[in-house]
Amino acid sequence: MDFGTTGLVVLGLFLATLMGVAELARRAKRDASPADHFLAGRSLGPFVLFLTLYATAYSGNSLLGYPGSAYRQGFAFVMSTGFMMSIIVVFHALVPRLRPLAMQHGFVTPGDYLRVRFEGPFSRALRLAIAVLMTLALANFLLAQLKAMGQVVEIVTAGRVSYAAGVIGLAFLILVYETRGGMRAVAWTDAAQGIAMLLGLSALLGWLLLEAGGLESITRSVAARRPTAVAVPSMRVCLNWFSTIVLMGLASVLYPQAIQRVFAAESGRALSRSFAAMTFMPLVTTLVVTLIGVAAIARFEIDEAVAADGVVPMLLADWGARGGPGTAAALVVFVGALSAIMSTADSCLLSLGSLLSRDLLGRTSSDAGATALGKRLAAVLLVAVIPVALARELTLWRLIELKMELLIQCVPAFLIALHWRRLAAGPVLAGLVAGTFFSVGLTLAGWPRLGGVHVGVVGCIVNVVVAVAFSAGPSIGGRGASTAGGWRGGPPADRV
Amino acid sequence: MRGSGTARVRLRRVCLGAIALLYVASVPWYRDPGAPLRLWLGLPDWVAIALLCYVGVAVLNGVAWLATEVTDPPGTTSDASGPGDAQGDGTRGALAVRERGR
């Protein structure tokens, strides 16, 4: 049996297993409420929480987009190890304050926090604006997962399943799977997926190192093939390096699905233990995919930027075509990669459903109807995103950057508002509008970076200045912190 | 992680401060872009330095998280059907009361 046929058989078995897990998760449901469907009844312990955080953080972007970017940029993309770690650092500013409030008020979505935190005439507009930004960012994230799924399936089945069929078929399966199992299905499958991904990537790197004769040999081959890939980066690249750490660190903690995992943990202790373990994962995941992308420079000549996103599937196909243990190992990586991509897409859909029904449409009731509405809206959005995924012009890395430049504009409403009670809805809304228009305007005008710094980061600075300056001045746009439900005084200051 | 609350807070702040310095040091501002390739640990030297900085960040951040106390308010439990949760919806406190009021 050749690699493409074996890949097709393994794909079928893998998808059948996913459907089985979704069915088990459906049977484990306690009720049809939003908290049970979207947060697994707030029951995630440290181990499952850690693995679901891991599998959700490392997605199609990490497994295909990051090696593709490392292939294009060379060793300078080692910055990715730093920026993935910065996310766990920035969570220090969010978790110790947000978690007690979430438990006290029963938050399900980020908008629930905004509803409690901000009062006054601009608070509803602020919630809607943030819900729109988060929905756009999540839809973009979903788009990146769909593109990644299409690429993996097309290459690993050796073209027997086309890119378009892969995108449409797997999107449909995800919809069925997510709708039936909810957060439990996502978390349970993430646990197994995380382990498969870790084993698979380590095996792939081991094979590359063995084939090339060690790390030094790879570095010398890359230097001979493309000297710029090993050269000391210019000041512009250094600025971009630092800007990317800031952009990814600040924006990634505001992913709705990340915030919802803070709400879904069984305890605060489970959260801190999970984050303590998560901080090491970039060293065994992001660093590995970066080295895989760099090592591919010495093996393949890919001219087109978008095609570079396919380096991992190309390596897998190359490895698997050699037969024997190589085929089996390549298939482990393939299953790990695909499951990681699907689990992230699945988390996006789950978050989108809750975000659309509760935060955008204001359906905050706790009945089964609200859950069903969330599922229907997520399905509509998924169908709308598929045609965009079929167009392949944008690189996965550019999609990541665009999403982060939107999400980072939510920083004042969460990261500053949790620490500064005077921050009011009107100024935060004004800052958000200013920062978003600045970033989107310059991006559309063909200026995605200013001297290497992302326009989203500059827009965020504009945003923060506006929000803080107007909040510090005479009161406009309503009061800052709500005093509802014990917010007064907030959590003890020594926790942050 | 054991220790008094104040000691833990101090430890956490020291770790976060050191992490900030390591991030600044990880970016190769200090090297001339035209410098010839020098290998260390099988990698270009500036890459190896960046990675060592990130290993340091991981260790310090791990310590900082273990020193972080994330407390849940009294009366809230991990059980979705806890007190004040008559509908079994996992929502509690003010939000649950408000929802039931609708």
Chai-1 contact restraints between the chains, C-beta under 6 A:
chainA,res_idxA,chainB,res_idxB,connection_type,confidence,min_distance_angstrom,max_distance_angstrom,comment,restraint_id
A,D31,B,G88,contact,1.0,0.0,6.0,A-B,restraint_1
A,S33,B,D89,contact,1.0,0.0,6.0,A-B,restraint_2
A,A35,B,D89,contact,1.0,0.0,6.0,A-B,restraint_3
A,A35,B,G90,contact,1.0,0.0,6.0,A-B,restraint_4
A,A35,B,T91,contact,1.0,0.0,6.0,A-B,restraint_5
A,G41,B,A80,contact,1.0,0.0,6.0,A-B,restraint_6
A,G41,B,G90,contact,1.0,0.0,6.0,A-B,restraint_7
A,R42,B,S78,contact,1.0,0.0,6.0,A-B,restraint_8
A,R42,B,A80,contact,1.0,0.0,6.0,A-B,restraint_9
A,R42,B,G90,contact,1.0,0.0,6.0,A-B,restraint_10
A,S43,B,S78,contact,1.0,0.0,6.0,A-B,restraint_11
A,F75,B,P44,contact,1.0,0.0,6.0,A-B,restraint_12
A,F75,B,V47,contact,1.0,0.0,6.0,A-B,restraint_13
A,V78,B,V47,contact,1.0,0.0,6.0,A-B,restraint_14
A,V78,B,A50,contact,1.0,0.0,6.0,A-B,restraint_15
A,T81,B,Y54,contact,1.0,0.0,6.0,A-B,restraint_16
A,G82,B,S26,contact,1.0,0.0,6.0,A-B,restraint_17
A,G82,B,Y54,contact,1.0,0.0,6.0,A-B,restraint_18
A,M85,B,Y54,contact,1.0,0.0,6.0,A-B,restraint_19
A,M85,B,V57,contact,1.0,0.0,6.0,A-B,restraint_20
A,I88,B,N61,contact,1.0,0.0,6.0,A-B,restraint_21
A,V89,B,I19,contact,1.0,0.0,6.0,A-B,restraint_22
A,V89,B,N61,contact,1.0,0.0,6.0,A-B,restraint_23
A,V95,B,V70,contact,1.0,0.0,6.0,A-B,restraint_24
A,P96,B,V70,contact,1.0,0.0,6.0,A-B,restraint_25
A,R99,B,V70,contact,1.0,0.0,6.0,A-B,restraint_26
A,P100,B,T71,contact,1.0,0.0,6.0,A-B,restraint_27
A,P100,B,P73,contact,1.0,0.0,6.0,A-B,restraint_28
A,M103,B,D72,contact,1.0,0.0,6.0,A-B,restraint_29
A,M103,B,P73,contact,1.0,0.0,6.0,A-B,restraint_30
A,M103,B,T76,contact,1.0,0.0,6.0,A-B,restraint_31
A,Q104,B,P73,contact,1.0,0.0,6.0,A-B,restraint_32
A,Q104,B,G93,contact,1.0,0.0,6.0,A-B,restraint_33
A,H105,B,G93,contact,1.0,0.0,6.0,A-B,restraint_34
A,H105,B,A94,contact,1.0,0.0,6.0,A-B,restraint_35
A,H105,B,L95,contact,1.0,0.0,6.0,A-B,restraint_36
A,G106,B,T91,contact,1.0,0.0,6.0,A-B,restraint_37
A,G106,B,R92,contact,1.0,0.0,6.0,A-B,restraint_38
A,G106,B,G93,contact,1.0,0.0,6.0,A-B,restraint_39
A,G106,B,L95,contact,1.0,0.0,6.0,A-B,restraint_40
A,G106,B,A96,contact,1.0,0.0,6.0,A-B,restraint_41
A,L215,B,G42,contact,1.0,0.0,6.0,A-B,restraint_42
A,E216,B,G42,contact,1.0,0.0,6.0,A-B,restraint_43
A,A223,B,L37,contact,1.0,0.0,6.0,A-B,restraint_44
A,V230,B,L37,contact,1.0,0.0,6.0,A-B,restraint_45
A,V230,B,P44,contact,1.0,0.0,6.0,A-B,restraint_46
A,V232,B,P28,contact,1.0,0.0,6.0,A-B,restraint_47
A,V232,B,R31,contact,1.0,0.0,6.0,A-B,restraint_48
A,V232,B,P33,contact,1.0,0.0,6.0,A-B,restraint_49
A,V232,B,A35,contact,1.0,0.0,6.0,A-B,restraint_50
A,V232,B,W46,contact,1.0,0.0,6.0,A-B,restraint_51
A,S234,B,P33,contact,1.0,0.0,6.0,A-B,restraint_52
A,C238,B,V27,contact,1.0,0.0,6.0,A-B,restraint_53
A,C238,B,W29,contact,1.0,0.0,6.0,A-B,restraint_54
A,W241,B,V27,contact,1.0,0.0,6.0,A-B,restraint_55
A,F242,B,V27,contact,1.0,0.0,6.0,A-B,restraint_56
A,E266,B,S78,contact,1.0,0.0,6.0,A-B,restraint_57
A,S267,B,S78,contact,1.0,0.0,6.0,A-B,restraint_58
A,G268,B,V70,contact,1.0,0.0,6.0,A-B,restraint_59
A,G268,B,T71,contact,1.0,0.0,6.0,A-B,restraint_60
A,G268,B,D72,contact,1.0,0.0,6.0,A-B,restraint_61
A,L271,B,V70,contact,1.0,0.0,6.0,A-B,restraint_62
A,S272,B,W65,contact,1.0,0.0,6.0,A-B,restraint_63
A,S272,B,T68,contact,1.0,0.0,6.0,A-B,restraint_64
A,S272,B,V70,contact,1.0,0.0,6.0,A-B,restraint_65
A,F275,B,W65,contact,1.0,0.0,6.0,A-B,restraint_66
A,A276,B,G62,contact,1.0,0.0,6.0,A-B,restraint_67
A,A276,B,W65,contact,1.0,0.0,6.0,A-B,restraint_68
A,A276,B,L66,contact,1.0,0.0,6.0,A-B,restraint_69
A,T279,B,A58,contact,1.0,0.0,6.0,A-B,restraint_70
A,T279,B,N61,contact,1.0,0.0,6.0,A-B,restraint_71
A,T279,B,G62,contact,1.0,0.0,6.0,A-B,restraint_72
A,F280,B,A58,contact,1.0,0.0,6.0,A-B,restraint_73
A,L283,B,A58,contact,1.0,0.0,6.0,A-B,restraint_74
A,S365,B,E99,contact,1.0,0.0,6.0,A-B,restraint_75
A,S366,B,Q87,contact,1.0,0.0,6.0,A-B,restraint_76
A,S366,B,D89,contact,1.0,0.0,6.0,A-B,restraint_77
A,S366,B,T91,contact,1.0,0.0,6.0,A-B,restraint_78
A,S366,B,E99,contact,1.0,0.0,6.0,A-B,restraint_79
A,A484,B,A94,contact,1.0,0.0,6.0,A-B,restraint_80
A,G485,B,G93,contact,1.0,0.0,6.0,A-B,restraint_81
A,G485,B,A94,contact,1.0,0.0,6.0,A-B,restraint_82
A,D494,B,V9,contact,1.0,0.0,6.0,A-B,restraint_83
